[in-house]
Amino acid sequence: MRKTTRILARTVVLAAAGWFASCNGTIDKGPNVILEVETLTIPPITSSANGTGGSCTYMVTAANGTFKNKPKNQFAETSPFNDIILQNLVVTYVWDDGVAQPPVVAGLGGAVPANGSASAQFSVVSNAALIVDGPNDPAGTGRAGHTASLGLTFNGTTVSGDAVSTTTGATLQVNSCTVNLGACCGGIASSGCTDGQSSQACTTQGGTYQGDFTTCATLPNSCP
């Protein structure tokens, strides 16, 4: 009877050891934490026609996000190895007028402590991206007055070396910019007078801009 008891006790111990090994194996697969976007604020972009030749210029205010580091189990609640170091942001665009724009990668700094949260600022669009003209953009106002649906992928890594990421969506609003149009005389594009051009478009072509809201019909001899 005593010998039988010892065998059963050994079986229980071995089963328990196997259970612990199985748990550790699951924990070791992939990161022990999840990166989540808790809040996201993307201010609208303001624009005004105060650039060279009356072109639109933009004022971009940095976006802000609050990120949460959520542990998958009780072993991932402690720092520093489960802290997340934020690395970069990949932004994709779907503009309301269908203008194609390639994704951009923006820098992202800061750290999110294990089982905690932290905020970071970042840019979702560049000035160069805002001056992309659409097919119906004779004034050259670029993205002014348009809205984009954004896809935002935030990437980071834990201190222990595991890659983490999270994806969310947002909306980017670019406020309108009024560029006055007028008559353009001469230039490479026209030897006469052309209506409906902005000052910047006219002078870029080598012409002489005749003033806001002026038409070729009101000019003496078409062009002075």
Residue pairs with C-beta under 8 A, 6 or more apart in sequence:
27 72
27 73
27 75
30 162
31 72
31 158
31 162
31 163
31 164
32 71
32 72
32 73
32 75
32 76
32 82
32 158
32 162
33 69
33 70
33 71
33 72
33 76
33 82
33 84
33 114
33 158
33 164
34 69
34 70
34 71
34 72
34 164
34 166
35 67
35 68
35 69
35 70
35 84
35 112
35 154
35 156
35 164
35 165
35 166
36 67
36 68
36 70
36 166
37 65
37 66
37 67
37 68
37 152
37 154
37 166
37 168
38 65
38 66
38 67
38 68
38 117
39 65
39 66
40 63
40 64
40 65
40 66
40 152
40 168
40 170
41 63
41 64
41 65
42 63
42 124
42 150
42 170
42 171
42 172
43 61
43 63
44 172
44 173
44 174
44 175
45 58
45 59
45 60
45 61
45 125
45 130
45 172
45 173
45 174
45 175
46 58
46 59
46 175
47 56
47 57
47 58
47 59
47 130
47 141
47 144
47 174
47 175
47 176
47 177
48 56
48 57
48 59
48 177
49 55
49 56
49 57
49 177
49 178
49 179
49 180
50 57
51 57
51 200
52 200
53 198
53 199
53 200
53 202
53 203
53 204
53 209
54 179
54 180
54 198
54 199
54 200
55 140
55 179
55 198
55 199
55 200
56 131
56 140
56 141
56 142
56 144
56 177
56 179
58 127
58 130
58 144
58 174
60 123
60 125
60 127
60 130
62 121
62 122
62 123
63 121
63 122
63 123
63 124
64 119
64 120
64 121
64 122
65 119
65 120
65 122
65 154
66 117
66 118
66 119
67 84
67 86
67 112
67 117
67 118
67 119
67 120
67 154
68 112
68 116
68 117
69 82
69 83
69 84
69 112
69 113
69 114
69 115
69 116
69 117
69 118
70 115
71 77
71 82
71 114
71 115
76 82
76 114
76 115
77 114
77 115
78 114
78 115
79 113
79 114
79 159
80 114
80 159
81 114
81 158
81 159
81 160
82 114
82 115
82 158
82 159
82 160
83 111
83 112
83 113
83 114
83 158
83 159
84 111
84 112
84 156
84 157
84 158
84 164
85 111
85 156
85 157
85 158
85 159
86 108
86 109
86 110
86 111
86 112
86 120
86 154
86 155
86 156
87 108
87 155
87 156
87 157
88 105
88 106
88 107
88 108
88 155
89 105
89 106
89 107
89 108
89 122
89 124
89 152
89 153
89 154
89 155
90 103
90 104
90 105
90 152
90 153
90 155
91 103
91 104
91 105
91 106
91 124
91 125
91 150
91 151
91 152
92 103
92 150
92 151
93 101
93 103
93 125
93 129
93 148
93 149
93 150
93 172
94 148
94 149
94 151
95 101
95 134
95 143
95 146
95 147
95 148
96 146
96 147
96 148
97 134
97 135
97 136
97 146
99 132
99 134
99 135
99 143
99 146
101 129
101 132
101 148
104 125
104 126
104 129
106 122
106 123
106 124
107 122
108 120
108 122
108 154
108 155
108 156
109 120
110 118
110 119
110 120
111 118
112 118
112 156
124 150
124 152
124 170
124 172
125 148
125 172
129 143
130 142
130 143
130 144
130 174
131 140
131 142
131 143
132 142
132 143
133 140
133 142
134 142
134 146
138 181
138 196
138 197
138 198
138 201
139 179
139 181
139 198
139 201
140 179
140 198
140 200
140 201
141 176
141 177
141 179
143 174
144 174
144 175
144 176
144 177
145 174
145 175
145 176
145 177
146 174
147 171
147 172
147 173
147 174
148 171
148 172
148 174
149 169
149 170
149 171
150 169
150 170
150 171
150 172
151 167
151 169
152 167
152 168
152 169
152 170
153 165
153 166
153 167
154 165
154 166
154 167
154 168
155 163
155 164
155 165
156 163
156 164
156 165
157 163
157 164
158 164
179 198
179 200
180 198
180 199
180 212
180 213
181 195
181 196
181 197
181 198
181 212
181 213
182 197
182 198
182 199
182 202
182 209
182 210
182 211
182 212
182 213
182 214
182 215
183 193
183 194
183 195
183 197
183 209
183 210
183 211
183 214
183 215
183 216
183 218
183 219
184 190
184 193
184 194
184 195
184 197
184 201
184 202
184 205
184 207
184 208
184 209
184 210
185 192
185 193
185 207
185 208
185 210
185 216
185 219
185 222
185 223
185 224
186 192
186 206
186 207
186 208
186 223
187 194
187 202
187 205
187 206
187 207
187 208
188 205
188 206
188 207
189 205
189 207
190 205
190 207
192 216
192 222
192 223
193 210
193 216
193 219
193 222
193 223
194 202
194 207
194 216
195 215
195 216
197 207
197 209
199 209
202 208
202 209
203 209
208 223
210 219
210 223
216 222
216 223
